[in-house]
Amino acid sequence: MRPSPDAPAAALPAPYPFAAITGQPRLTQALLLAATDPALGGVLIEGPRGTAKSTAARALAALMAPAPFVTVPLGASLEHLTGTLDLNHALAGHAVRFAPGLLARAHGGVLYVDEINLLPDALVDALLDAAASGINVVERDGISHAHPARFVLIGTMNPEEGELRPQLLDRLGLCVRLANVHDAAQRQAIVKARLAFDADPAAFAARHASAQAALAARLARARALAQDPAALPLPDDVHHAASQRCVAARVDGLRADLVMLRAARALAAWENAPAVTPQHVAQVADMVLDHRRHPDAETPPTPPAPDPTAAPADAPASSHSPSDAAPPPPSSSLPEGDWGALPPEPVGIVPAPAFKPLRPLSRPPPAKKA
């Protein structure tokens, strides 16, 4: 039976309040930084199933409301993602007709890609190009159309199901690696909150309405501050701190430096700090370097993540003062140039059998002539 056109559309389920997310401080901090400055290049969330990846992404879009939340399915085509041009309409002498894709629909909101590591590389390239530039360009047979596409890109993946190519990983701004919650009390609190939300989403949202409104106002102020080119300049000591950390991580290229400085500035805007400091660099360094760090680079200890939903301070509050110096190289007793050499090991020797010369082959006697 076909529904009546006057019938009300099915209401979408209410998103989980961002202010109610607990147990994942680094995840919420990374998402808020990406929302403060979408030019960071998005957030890659690695972790097992059931660690609130999609819940946090939908909650961020609700916090940015009014903002669209667009999901890219694994079976999407390139035209479905970027949009298409009606070439016949253009050749007939009319204006270029553009059919918007998912990138156009996500402008001003959140573009969510579940299992981004399973998406074809061509689609990931188009996503990252638009996320970095804020513009989507569609070209067909010499006809070009461009439209704004500024969104917060959030990609999730389970490393057990495959990895992204290093070239694509480097173009994703921040990375958060989640783990299962093993503390029984924390698991109990998370499960109780989820069950309460499922039982009555409206009542649950009403209990967190005040904190949600405060977070939304704080995010709007931080976004305005981050978009002001004259606000929060980057002093030389901040540049030095970022460069030292990137050198210590042995990253390729300079994209990590640029993203780290942007992230530090976004954190300062979120905290309403009067200036960007090396402490801001220290707080965002792991999120910038986790997916870019060279395998042979020494991994520094991870400082505990501050609660990003705490009330803003007048100055950047950080109890950490990590050193900006590069970590010493790992010690080795091998001389330079013998990298990979192995020390000699005793090997059992079995005496070879005595050599016995071969006897010459006997030739048959020549045949007598008749």
Protein Blocks (a to p, Z undefined) as FASTA:
>chain_A
ZZdfkbccddddddddfklpghilmlmmmmmmmmmmmmnnpaaddddehilmmmmmmmmm
mmmpccddddddfkbcfklmnopcdfklmmnopacdddddfklmmgoiacddehkllpcf
klmmmmmmmmmnopacddeehiacdddddddddddddfknopcdfklmmmpmbdcddddd
fbfklmmmmmmmmmmmmmmmmlmmmmmmmmmmmmmmmmmmmmmmmmmmkgopadfklmmm
mmmmmmmnopghjklmmmmmmmmmmmmmmnopabdcfklmmmmmmmmmmmmpcfkbccdd
ddddddfkbccdfbdcdfbdcdfbdcdddddfbdehiaoiacdddddddddddddddddd
ddddddddZZ
